[in-house]
Amino acid sequence: MRDIIIIGSGPAGFTAAIYAARAQLKPLLIASSVEIGGELMNTTEVENFPGFPEGIMGPELMTKLQEQAERFGTEVVYDDVVELELDGPVKRVKLGNGDEHEASAIIYATGSAYRKLGLPEEEVLSGHGLSWCATCDGFFFRQKTIAVVGGGDSAMEEATFLTRFADKVYVIHRRDTLKASKIMQQRAFDNEKIEFIWNAEVARLLGETAVTGVTLRDTVTGEERDLELDGLFVAIGNDPRTHLVHGKLDLTSEGTIAVDGRTSKTNIPGVFAAGDVIDPHYRQAVTAAGSGTVAALDAEHYLAALPKSPEAGTDSSVAEAEFAAVN
Ligand SMILES: Cc1cc2nc3c(=O)[nH]c(=O)nc-3n(C[C@H](O)[C@H](O)[C@H](O)COP(=O)(O)OP(=O)(O)OC[C@H]3O[C@@H](n4cnc5c(N)ncnc54)[C@H](O)[C@@H]3O)c2cc1C
């Protein structure tokens, strides 16, 4: 049985692995079979991760994080977790290939998925004028003409934020009213750089190697027209990847995994969560990495407090009680 298994290979998972490995816990990290490296694999230049003054490509940053985690003894498995048993002192993790692993502690760092438009061109143009994160990519669109797709609070927030950089920001919304709160709507309506395109959906993304525009379809008449753009931000929602822990771990009203205050502790002793899967607001590589650190330290303390005597075995409730008593 392992001390610790980390699920997820984004900045949260690999940072947790760096800390756990340096604490001699020999972590096993389950990286997934397809999305190894997490969300940053879908982007080009990352300019806001501290320590890289010239910027760094997303995939390169993730390779470096993995190398750093492996250097201290992290074992990486390229498969998906398909089932979890979290109750009790022994946590069981079942993989897609049928293998099962056991550990005293789990760090759950599966991230979240931005909702996509569902267009075939999306994959190719991601990071090339197509983005899901204004905080991350707004800076690349100085004096440009761009559009935001969506009608909720985050779309209004992204559009308003993007006017700091862009000359013009269209908001493309499939209805003629917004879902966003009144205050967020008003802020966007009052902004001279923002123009609303109502009853419209993106039918196609234009551009072979970078976004040059979109084809809009009128949701009432079905008519299509092209709109020239330098970039497109998609803000139609974000889903924390929690399906494996539904009914097991407590969730917040926003759908993220609930943790105790600033810690990574979930409602089950020995199960810790980190990164975007617990974060409805910030969702940045560096906040995910910081959150991975918190999870590794919490797991370390949890493991250190587990009874070591054979009589006590690995009873985590005893360990929790002891842990609570000394903290
Ligand atoms: C296009 C784009 C550009 C971005 N640019 C920036 C930027 O410039 N700067 C910045 O700070 N942030 C940026 N972000 C946000 C940043 O990528 C995320 O905040 C960060 O990656 C979250 O890290 P995480 O470790 O929590 O999750 P993720 O990076 O999402 O990683 C989660 C990992 O868990 C794995 N996983 C999920 N389910 C399972 C399972 N069942 N079994 C095994 N593994 C599983 C996934 O495959 C994935 O590898 C960007 C996001 C996107 C989408």
The ligand as a Tripos MOL2 file, in Angstrom:
@<TRIPOS>MOLECULE
LIG
   53    58     1     0     0
SMALL
NO_CHARGES

@<TRIPOS>ATOM
      1 C1         -6.7520   27.5510  -23.1040 C.3       1 LIG1
      2 C2         -6.3490   27.8400  -21.6880 C.ar      1 LIG1
      3 C3         -5.3180   28.7380  -21.4570 C.ar      1 LIG1
      4 C4         -4.9170   29.0210  -20.1580 C.ar      1 LIG1
      5 N1         -3.8840   29.8830  -19.9630 N.ar      1 LIG1
      6 C5         -3.4710   30.1390  -18.6990 C.ar      1 LIG1
      7 C6         -2.3960   31.0470  -18.4770 C.ar      1 LIG1
      8 O1         -1.8430   31.6320  -19.4080 O.2       1 LIG1
      9 N2         -2.0200   31.2530  -17.1930 N.ar      1 LIG1
     10 C7         -2.6400   30.6430  -16.1330 C.ar      1 LIG1
     11 O2         -2.2360   30.8580  -14.9890 O.2       1 LIG1
     12 N3         -3.6610   29.7990  -16.3250 N.ar      1 LIG1
     13 C8         -4.0950   29.5390  -17.5780 C.ar      1 LIG1
     14 N4         -5.1610   28.7060  -17.7710 N.ar      1 LIG1
     15 C9         -5.8210   28.1100  -16.5960 C.3       1 LIG1
     16 C10        -4.9800   26.9280  -16.0960 C.3       1 LIG1
     17 O3         -4.6830   26.0910  -17.1730 O.3       1 LIG1
     18 C11        -5.7410   26.1790  -15.0120 C.3       1 LIG1
     19 O4         -6.1250   27.0660  -14.0000 O.3       1 LIG1
     20 C12        -4.8630   25.0710  -14.4090 C.3       1 LIG1
     21 O5         -4.3850   24.2110  -15.4200 O.3       1 LIG1
     22 C13        -5.6360   24.2640  -13.3850 C.3       1 LIG1
     23 O6         -4.7830   23.2720  -12.9040 O.3       1 LIG1
     24 P1         -5.3330   21.9280  -12.2380 P.3       1 LIG1
     25 O7         -4.1430   21.1200  -11.9190 O.co2     1 LIG1
     26 O8         -6.2870   22.2400  -11.1650 O.co2     1 LIG1
     27 O9         -6.2150   21.2380  -13.3760 O.3       1 LIG1
     28 P2         -5.9180   20.8250  -14.8700 P.3       1 LIG1
     29 O10        -4.8170   21.5890  -15.4730 O.co2     1 LIG1
     30 O11        -7.2510   20.8550  -15.5400 O.co2     1 LIG1
     31 O12        -5.4350   19.3110  -14.7570 O.3       1 LIG1
     32 C14        -6.2890   18.3030  -14.2990 C.3       1 LIG1
     33 C15        -5.7490   16.9770  -14.7250 C.3       1 LIG1
     34 O13        -6.5150   15.9200  -14.1540 O.3       1 LIG1
     35 C16        -6.6490   14.9070  -15.1160 C.3       1 LIG1
     36 N5         -7.8040   14.0650  -14.8200 N.ar      1 LIG1
     37 C17        -9.1100   14.4060  -14.8260 C.ar      1 LIG1
     38 N6         -9.8760   13.3340  -14.5440 N.ar      1 LIG1
     39 C18        -9.0190   12.2940  -14.3690 C.ar      1 LIG1
     40 C19        -9.1800   10.9170  -14.0840 C.ar      1 LIG1
     41 N7        -10.3850   10.3610  -13.9130 N.pl3     1 LIG1
     42 N8         -8.0880   10.1320  -14.0110 N.ar      1 LIG1
     43 C20        -6.8590   10.6570  -14.1650 C.ar      1 LIG1
     44 N9         -6.6420   11.9610  -14.4310 N.ar      1 LIG1
     45 C21        -7.7050   12.7590  -14.5400 C.ar      1 LIG1
     46 C22        -6.8360   15.6970  -16.4030 C.3       1 LIG1
     47 O14        -6.6390   14.8830  -17.4980 O.3       1 LIG1
     48 C23        -5.7650   16.7440  -16.2200 C.3       1 LIG1
     49 O15        -4.5400   16.2640  -16.6330 O.3       1 LIG1
     50 C24        -5.5800   28.4130  -19.0640 C.ar      1 LIG1
     51 C25        -6.6390   27.5180  -19.2850 C.ar      1 LIG1
     52 C26        -7.0200   27.2250  -20.5990 C.ar      1 LIG1
     53 C27        -8.1390   26.2580  -20.8420 C.3       1 LIG1
@<TRIPOS>BOND
     1     1     2 1
     2     2     3 ar
     3     2    52 ar
     4     3     4 ar
     5     4     5 ar
     6     4    50 ar
     7     5     6 ar
     8     6     7 ar
     9     6    13 1
    10     7     8 2
    11     7     9 ar
    12     9    10 ar
    13    10    11 2
    14    10    12 ar
    15    12    13 ar
    16    13    14 ar
    17    14    15 1
    18    14    50 ar
    19    15    16 1
    20    16    17 1
    21    16    18 1
    22    18    19 1
    23    18    20 1
    24    20    21 1
    25    20    22 1
    26    22    23 1
    27    23    24 1
    28    24    25 2
    29    24    26 1
    30    24    27 1
    31    27    28 1
    32    28    29 2
    33    28    30 1
    34    28    31 1
    35    31    32 1
    36    32    33 1
    37    33    34 1
    38    33    48 1
    39    34    35 1
    40    35    36 1
    41    35    46 1
    42    36    37 ar
    43    36    45 ar
    44    37    38 ar
    45    38    39 ar
    46    39    40 ar
    47    39    45 ar
    48    40    41 1
    49    40    42 ar
    50    42    43 ar
    51    43    44 ar
    52    44    45 ar
    53    46    47 1
    54    46    48 1
    55    48    49 1
    56    50    51 ar
    57    51    52 ar
    58    52    53 1
@<TRIPOS>SUBSTRUCTURE
     1 LIG1         1 GROUP 0 **** ****
